[in-house]
């Protein structure tokens, strides 16, 4: 994908779990991803269970339920939709405290 070339995140397919972890970490760093990223095991059981391919953003609520699932990325990511889901998901007291501290 041309955007991967531009962002310098082009790697050969990993052959081991360690290779996969290295590549994932490099992509997180190079792309400036600032939220927790989860690495699936080599059998891709999470991908299969949650339709995680090509890549998606999931927001999991405090009860362990999927509160938001993005469209396939990277072009399906809509930050405003994730922000709205976060606002719905955060506990009321957290929102109130953050607003008093001057943070959205």
Secondary structure, 3 states (H helix, E strand, C coil): CHHHHHCCCCCCCCCCHHHHHHHHHHHHHHHCCCCCCCCCCCCCHHHHHHCCCCCCCEEECCCCCEEEECCCCCCCCCHHHHHHHHHHHCCHHHHHHHHHCCCC
